[in-house]
Amino acid sequence: MSARPGLLSQKDFSNNSELLNNQTAAPRFQDNLSNSPEHKFITAWPSSGWTNDVISAIYLIYMASLMDRIPIIPPFTPSHVGSIGEVGPLEFGDVFDVPRLANELGMHILEWHEVKHPSLAVHMTEGGVRSEVENIGCWSTWASSPFSNGQPRHSEAPGLYNLDISYTPVPDSFTLSEGYKKGQYYLSLWSLVSLAYRGTREWAYGLQSPKTLPLASGTGERIAPDEKLLCFDLLYYIGLANEEEWWKDYAPYWPKIGVHLHWTPRLLELAEGYLRRHFKVKNGETIPPFISVHVRRADFAGWCPSNMNSEACFASTGDYAKRVQEVQTLLRAQSIPIDARAVLVTSDERDPEWWEEISELGPGWTWVDHGTEKTVEKYGKWYPVVLDAVFQSLGAGFVGTDRSTMSLLSQLRVESWHNGIGALVRWGSPNADAH
């Protein structure tokens, strides 16, 4: 069913027809997923903001590879960019090149829209397709956390596919400290993987079944977690040995999975078109090398000490300029020097005075104005943040914001895909990035 990455295989893992009885989406996923005993599946839902949901999808694929199951990846649902009714979902495969990913990993990868008709499709076709309500049992990683009030993590994704879910909380011993550290909500990835196997699953359900929550629809019915489709409410707060492992040098998630998660050709072409206009480069000509910068500010104010104003807490524009100069110097010192004079800034900051400070750093410091480009009007509310991520990944060097997962992924992309140089600016107190 799978092959190790790097091994030559004649099989096209992007062809998922053998996994679906209908060969295409159906009104019910339970009728559509292959009945073959060798085909078992795993899924989980998004609910943590776009970049963190990308990380959760990488966890999902990594776990699937460990247990020899086929991941079914949900669409992204909006959090920072608006409501689900206003913005709608964004398909994973509209952003990432899933056929390339499947073939590079040597494993099948499904998306929910391939398996079952979403309720939106019923409306769009005026009833031309059907999407039936289905009951399913899933595991909740969130219900035992100190922030959950005993409830599973809410996600808009199950409702999009008419899934009525009964959740069973995973055992308390599944935390990284095996239940010993009070209030810990990071779970052991290996413990969650063990639920793919009958003995552990039966033990865990036997222990936890008194805590199983009724179906969301309110019928009162409780359902055991599904065996064919292993599903979780949330896969973000997990690790092999430690919390926040993406910042550790040993973490396998990027080198094993994430590095293969390339942008779709269409999205890459769209982003390059923006950059050609921005840098005034004709079609067919090379985009000049630049340093991409990501400054995360707006919602990070909540992490600042209560007795400190946000400007003292956040890094200054000068701190970013210093890091950019250092990256530029390192790029020029390479055996094949790169002279990346242009600096392209992306940020969630809305204050025009702050952007004026950026422009004062020099004529090379610029940004793509999505308002002027009419990005939302042309492509929808998802696309400013998605295009910014692509812009960041295309830099010869990258400077980001410490503790931002968006910056972390962009740094990894620049370093892995372009052999570039990345740096993160520290913040949280005055002169936090002094070095």
C-alpha positions as CSV (number, residue, x, y, z in Angstrom):
1,M,0.0,0.0,0.0
2,S,2.9,2.4,0.6
3,A,6.5,2.7,-0.4
4,R,9.4,4.5,1.3
5,P,10.1,8.0,0.0
6,G,12.9,8.1,-2.4
7,L,12.3,4.5,-3.7
8,L,11.3,4.3,-7.4
9,S,7.8,3.0,-7.8
10,Q,5.8,2.4,-10.9
11,K,2.6,3.0,-8.9
12,D,0.8,6.4,-9.2
13,F,-0.2,7.1,-5.6
14,S,-2.2,10.1,-6.8
15,N,-4.8,7.8,-8.3
16,N,-7.2,7.0,-5.4
17,S,-9.8,5.1,-7.4
18,E,-9.1,1.8,-5.7
19,L,-9.9,3.4,-2.3
20,L,-13.4,4.6,-3.2
21,N,-16.2,2.2,-4.1
22,N,-17.9,5.0,-6.2
23,Q,-14.6,6.2,-7.7
24,T,-15.8,9.7,-6.8
25,A,-17.6,11.6,-4.0
26,A,-20.8,10.0,-2.7
27,P,-23.7,11.0,-0.4
28,R,-22.3,8.8,2.4
29,F,-18.6,8.2,3.2
30,Q,-19.4,4.9,4.9
31,D,-20.7,3.5,1.6
32,N,-17.8,4.9,-0.4
33,L,-14.6,4.0,1.5
34,S,-13.1,0.7,0.2
35,N,-14.2,-2.4,2.1
36,S,-10.8,-4.0,1.6
37,P,-9.2,-5.0,4.9
38,E,-5.9,-3.5,3.8
39,H,-7.5,-0.1,3.4
40,K,-8.0,1.7,6.7
41,F,-8.2,5.5,7.2
42,I,-7.5,8.3,9.6
43,T,-8.8,11.9,9.8
44,A,-8.9,14.9,12.1
45,W,-10.5,18.4,12.0
46,P,-9.1,21.9,11.7
47,S,-9.7,24.6,14.3
48,S,-6.4,26.4,15.2
49,G,-5.8,29.1,12.6
50,W,-4.5,28.4,9.1
51,T,-0.8,27.8,9.7
52,N,-1.5,25.7,12.7
53,D,-4.0,23.7,10.7
54,V,-1.3,23.1,8.1
55,I,0.9,21.7,10.9
56,S,-2.1,19.6,12.1
57,A,-2.4,18.2,8.5
58,I,1.3,17.3,8.6
59,Y,0.8,15.5,11.9
60,L,-2.2,13.7,10.3
61,I,-0.1,12.5,7.4
62,Y,2.8,11.6,9.6
63,M,0.6,9.5,11.9
64,A,-1.0,7.8,8.9
65,S,2.4,6.8,7.6
66,L,3.3,5.3,11.0
67,M,0.1,3.2,11.1
68,D,-0.1,2.4,7.4
69,R,-3.5,4.1,7.1
70,I,-4.7,6.5,4.4
71,P,-5.2,10.1,5.6
72,I,-8.4,11.9,4.7
73,I,-7.5,15.6,4.9
74,P,-10.3,18.1,5.6
75,P,-10.6,21.6,4.1
76,F,-9.2,24.5,6.0
77,T,-11.9,26.5,7.8
78,P,-11.5,30.2,8.5
79,S,-10.7,31.8,11.9
80,H,-8.6,34.9,11.3
81,V,-10.1,35.8,7.9
82,G,-13.8,35.7,8.8
83,S,-16.7,33.3,9.5
84,I,-17.4,30.0,7.6
85,G,-20.6,31.4,6.2
86,E,-18.9,34.6,4.9
87,V,-15.6,33.1,3.7
88,G,-16.2,29.4,3.1
89,P,-13.7,26.6,3.4
90,L,-10.5,26.3,1.5
91,E,-9.6,22.9,0.1
92,F,-6.2,21.5,1.1
93,G,-5.5,20.6,-2.6
94,D,-6.2,24.2,-3.7
95,V,-3.1,25.2,-1.8
96,F,-0.8,22.2,-1.8
97,D,0.2,19.9,-4.6
98,V,-1.4,16.7,-3.3
99,P,-0.6,14.4,-6.3
100,R,3.1,15.4,-6.0
101,L,3.0,14.9,-2.2
102,A,1.4,11.4,-2.5
103,N,4.0,10.3,-5.0
104,E,7.0,11.7,-3.2
105,L,5.8,10.0,0.0
106,G,4.7,6.8,-1.7
107,M,1.3,6.8,0.0
108,H,-2.3,7.5,-0.9
109,I,-3.7,10.8,0.4
110,L,-7.4,11.5,0.2
111,E,-9.3,14.8,0.7
112,W,-12.8,14.9,2.1
113,H,-14.4,16.4,-1.0
114,E,-13.2,13.2,-2.9
115,V,-14.9,11.0,-0.4
116,K,-18.3,12.7,0.3
117,H,-20.3,15.5,-1.2
118,P,-20.1,18.5,1.1
119,S,-23.4,20.2,2.1
120,L,-22.3,23.2,0.1
121,A,-22.3,21.1,-3.1
122,V,-26.0,20.3,-2.4
123,H,-26.9,24.0,-2.4
124,M,-24.7,24.8,-5.3
125,T,-26.2,22.1,-7.5
126,E,-29.7,22.9,-6.2
127,G,-30.1,19.3,-5.0
128,G,-28.3,17.8,-7.9
129,V,-26.1,15.8,-5.5
130,R,-27.0,14.5,-2.0
131,S,-25.1,14.6,1.2
132,E,-26.6,12.5,4.0
133,V,-26.2,12.9,7.7
134,E,-24.0,10.1,9.1
135,N,-23.3,9.2,12.7
136,I,-19.7,8.4,13.7
137,G,-17.6,7.8,16.8
138,C,-14.4,9.7,17.2
139,W,-11.7,10.3,19.8
140,S,-11.3,13.7,21.5
141,T,-7.8,14.8,22.4
142,W,-9.2,18.2,23.6
143,A,-12.0,17.1,26.0
144,S,-9.5,16.3,28.8
145,S,-7.6,19.6,28.5
146,P,-8.0,22.2,31.2
147,F,-9.5,24.7,28.7
148,S,-12.3,22.4,27.3
149,N,-15.0,22.3,30.0
150,G,-15.1,18.6,29.2
151,Q,-16.2,19.3,25.6
152,P,-14.5,18.3,22.3
153,R,-12.8,20.9,20.2
154,H,-15.3,22.7,17.9
155,S,-14.6,22.6,14.2
156,E,-16.8,23.7,11.3
157,A,-15.5,20.9,9.1
158,P,-17.7,18.0,10.3
159,G,-20.8,20.1,9.7
160,L,-19.7,20.8,6.1
161,Y,-19.8,17.0,5.5
162,N,-23.0,16.3,7.6
163,L,-21.1,14.3,10.2
164,D,-22.9,13.9,13.5
165,I,-20.1,12.9,15.9
166,S,-20.0,11.1,19.3
167,Y,-16.7,11.8,21.0
168,T,-14.8,9.7,23.5
169,P,-12.0,11.5,25.4
170,V,-8.6,9.8,25.1
171,P,-7.3,8.4,28.4
172,D,-5.6,10.8,30.8
173,S,-2.4,8.7,30.5
174,F,-2.1,9.8,26.9
175,T,-0.4,13.1,27.8
176,L,3.3,13.4,27.3
177,S,3.9,13.0,31.0
178,E,1.6,9.9,31.0
179,G,-0.9,11.9,33.2
180,Y,1.6,12.9,35.9
181,K,1.9,16.6,35.0
182,K,-1.3,18.3,36.2
183,G,-3.0,20.4,33.5
184,Q,-0.8,19.2,30.6
185,Y,-2.8,19.2,27.4
186,Y,0.0,18.1,25.0
187,L,-0.5,14.4,24.1
188,S,1.8,11.6,23.1
189,L,1.7,11.1,19.4
190,W,2.6,7.4,19.9
191,S,-0.3,7.0,22.3
192,L,-2.7,8.3,19.7
193,V,-1.1,6.1,17.0
194,S,-1.8,3.1,19.3
195,L,-5.5,3.6,18.9
196,A,-5.2,2.3,15.3
197,Y,-4.7,-1.2,16.8
198,R,-7.5,-3.3,18.1
199,G,-6.1,-4.3,21.5
200,T,-5.2,-0.8,22.6
201,R,-8.4,0.6,21.1
202,E,-10.6,-1.8,23.0
203,W,-8.7,-1.2,26.2
204,A,-9.0,2.6,25.8
205,Y,-12.7,2.5,25.0
206,G,-13.4,0.1,27.9
207,L,-11.7,2.6,30.2
208,Q,-13.2,5.7,28.7
209,S,-16.7,4.6,27.5
210,P,-18.4,6.1,30.6
211,K,-17.1,9.5,29.4
212,T,-18.3,9.1,25.8
213,L,-20.3,12.2,24.8
214,P,-23.6,11.9,22.9
215,L,-24.0,12.8,19.3
216,A,-23.8,16.5,18.6
217,S,-27.4,16.4,17.1
218,G,-28.8,15.9,20.6
219,T,-30.4,12.5,20.2
220,G,-28.6,11.2,23.3
221,E,-27.0,8.3,21.4
222,R,-23.4,7.4,22.2
223,I,-21.2,5.7,19.6
224,A,-17.9,3.9,20.0
225,P,-14.9,5.3,18.0
226,D,-14.9,4.0,14.5
227,E,-12.4,1.2,13.6
228,K,-12.3,1.7,9.8
229,L,-12.0,5.5,10.0
230,L,-9.9,6.5,13.0
231,C,-10.8,10.1,13.7
232,F,-9.8,12.9,16.2
233,D,-11.2,16.3,17.0
234,L,-7.7,17.9,17.1
235,L,-4.1,16.9,16.3
236,Y,-2.3,20.2,17.1
237,Y,-1.1,19.8,20.7
238,I,0.9,16.6,20.3
239,G,4.5,15.5,20.3
240,L,6.9,12.5,20.4
241,A,8.8,13.6,23.5
242,N,8.2,17.3,24.2
243,E,5.7,20.1,23.8
244,E,6.1,22.5,20.9
245,E,8.5,20.1,19.1
246,W,8.4,21.9,15.8
247,W,11.1,24.2,17.3
248,K,13.3,21.2,18.1
249,D,16.1,20.1,15.8
250,Y,15.1,16.5,16.1
251,A,11.4,16.9,15.1
252,P,10.7,14.6,12.1
253,Y,7.5,16.3,10.9
254,W,9.2,18.8,8.5
255,P,11.9,16.5,7.0
256,K,9.6,13.5,6.7
257,I,6.4,15.2,5.5
258,G,6.4,19.0,5.4
259,V,9.3,19.4,3.0
260,H,7.2,17.6,0.4
261,L,4.2,19.9,0.8
262,H,4.7,22.1,-2.2
263,W,2.4,24.8,-3.5
264,T,0.1,23.9,-6.3
265,P,1.5,25.0,-9.7
266,R,-1.6,27.4,-10.1
267,L,-1.0,29.1,-6.7
268,L,2.8,29.4,-7.4
269,E,2.1,30.9,-10.8
270,L,-0.4,33.4,-9.2
271,A,2.1,34.4,-6.6
272,E,4.9,34.8,-9.1
273,G,2.6,37.1,-11.2
274,Y,2.2,39.3,-8.2
275,L,5.9,39.5,-7.6
276,R,6.6,40.2,-11.3
277,R,4.2,43.2,-11.1
278,H,5.7,44.3,-7.8
279,F,9.3,44.2,-9.0
280,K,8.4,45.4,-12.5
281,V,9.7,42.2,-14.2
282,K,8.3,41.0,-17.5
283,N,6.9,37.5,-18.0
284,G,9.6,35.0,-18.6
285,E,12.2,37.1,-16.8
286,T,13.7,36.1,-13.5
287,I,12.3,37.6,-10.3
288,P,15.2,39.4,-8.5
289,P,16.5,37.7,-5.4
290,F,14.9,39.2,-2.3
291,I,14.7,38.8,1.5
292,S,11.2,38.0,2.6
293,V,10.2,39.3,6.0
294,H,7.2,38.2,8.2
295,V,6.4,40.5,11.2
296,R,3.7,39.0,13.4
297,R,2.3,41.7,15.7
298,A,-1.5,42.2,16.1
299,D,-2.7,39.2,18.1
300,F,0.7,38.6,19.8
301,A,0.0,41.6,22.1
302,G,-1.9,39.2,24.3
303,W,1.4,37.4,25.1
304,C,3.0,40.6,26.3
305,P,3.3,41.2,30.1
306,S,0.4,43.2,31.4
307,N,2.7,45.9,32.9
308,M,4.4,46.5,29.5
309,N,3.1,48.4,26.5
310,S,3.1,46.5,23.3
311,E,5.7,48.7,21.6
312,A,8.2,47.9,24.4
313,C,7.2,44.2,24.1
314,F,7.4,43.9,20.3
315,A,10.7,44.0,18.4
316,S,11.3,47.3,16.6
317,T,11.6,47.8,12.9
318,G,15.3,48.4,13.5
319,D,15.6,44.9,15.0
320,Y,14.2,43.4,11.8
321,A,16.5,45.6,9.7
322,K,19.5,44.4,11.6
323,R,18.6,40.7,11.0
324,V,17.9,41.4,7.3
325,Q,21.4,43.0,7.0
326,E,23.0,39.9,8.6
327,V,21.1,37.5,6.2
328,Q,22.1,39.7,3.2
329,T,25.8,39.5,4.3
330,L,25.7,35.8,4.7
331,L,24.1,35.4,1.2
332,R,26.8,37.5,-0.3
333,A,29.5,35.5,1.4
334,Q,28.4,32.2,-0.1
335,S,30.5,30.3,-2.7
336,I,28.0,31.5,-5.2
337,P,27.1,34.9,-3.9
338,I,23.5,36.2,-3.9
339,D,23.0,39.9,-3.8
340,A,19.5,40.2,-2.4
341,R,19.0,43.9,-2.0
342,A,15.2,43.9,-2.2
343,V,13.2,43.3,1.0
344,L,9.6,42.2,0.8
345,V,7.7,42.7,4.1
346,T,4.5,40.8,5.1
347,S,2.7,41.5,8.3
348,D,-0.7,41.4,10.1
349,E,-0.1,45.0,11.3
350,R,-2.8,47.4,10.2
351,D,-1.4,50.7,11.7
352,P,-0.3,53.0,8.8
353,E,2.3,54.7,11.0
354,W,4.1,51.3,11.5
355,W,4.2,50.8,7.7
356,E,5.6,54.3,7.4
357,E,8.4,53.2,9.7
358,I,9.0,50.2,7.4
359,S,9.2,52.5,4.3
360,E,11.8,54.7,6.1
361,L,14.2,51.7,6.4
362,G,15.2,52.4,2.8
363,P,14.0,52.3,-0.8
364,G,14.5,48.5,-1.0
365,W,11.9,47.9,1.7
366,T,8.5,47.3,0.1
367,W,5.4,45.2,0.4
368,V,2.5,43.9,-1.8
369,D,-0.6,45.9,-1.1
370,H,-3.5,43.4,-1.3
371,G,-6.0,46.3,-1.2
372,T,-4.5,47.9,-4.3
373,E,-4.2,44.5,-6.0
374,K,-7.9,43.7,-5.1
375,T,-6.8,40.3,-3.9
376,V,-10.0,39.7,-1.9
377,E,-12.3,40.9,-4.7
378,K,-10.5,38.6,-7.3
379,Y,-9.8,35.5,-5.3
380,G,-11.5,35.7,-1.9
381,K,-10.7,36.4,1.7
382,W,-8.4,33.5,2.1
383,Y,-5.9,34.6,-0.4
384,P,-4.1,37.6,1.2
385,V,-2.7,35.3,3.9
386,V,-2.1,32.3,1.5
387,L,-0.3,34.5,-1.0
388,D,1.8,36.1,1.7
389,A,2.9,32.6,2.8
390,V,4.0,31.8,-0.8
391,F,5.8,35.2,-1.1
392,Q,7.7,34.4,2.1
393,S,8.7,31.0,0.8
394,L,10.2,32.5,-2.4
395,G,12.8,34.6,-0.7
396,A,16.5,33.9,-1.1
397,G,16.6,34.6,2.6
398,F,14.0,35.0,5.3
399,V,13.6,37.0,8.5
400,G,10.6,36.2,10.7
401,T,9.1,36.6,14.1
402,D,10.1,34.2,16.9
403,R,7.2,32.0,18.2
404,S,5.2,32.5,15.1
405,T,4.4,29.2,13.4
406,M,3.8,31.1,10.1
407,S,7.4,32.4,10.3
408,L,8.7,29.0,11.3
409,L,7.2,27.2,8.3
410,S,8.4,30.0,6.0
411,Q,12.0,29.7,7.3
412,L,11.9,26.0,6.8
413,R,10.6,26.4,3.2
414,V,13.3,29.0,2.3
415,E,16.1,26.9,3.9
416,S,14.9,23.5,2.4
417,W,13.6,24.5,-1.0
418,H,16.1,27.2,-1.9
419,N,19.1,26.5,0.3
420,G,18.4,29.9,1.7
421,I,19.3,31.5,5.0
422,G,16.7,32.2,7.7
423,A,16.6,34.1,11.0
424,L,13.9,34.8,13.6
425,V,13.6,38.1,15.6
426,R,13.1,37.6,19.4
427,W,10.6,39.8,21.3
428,G,8.8,39.9,24.6
429,S,10.8,42.6,26.4
430,P,12.9,45.7,25.4
431,N,16.0,44.7,23.5
432,A,15.0,41.0,23.5
433,D,16.7,40.5,20.2
434,A,20.0,42.1,21.2
435,H,22.9,39.9,20.0
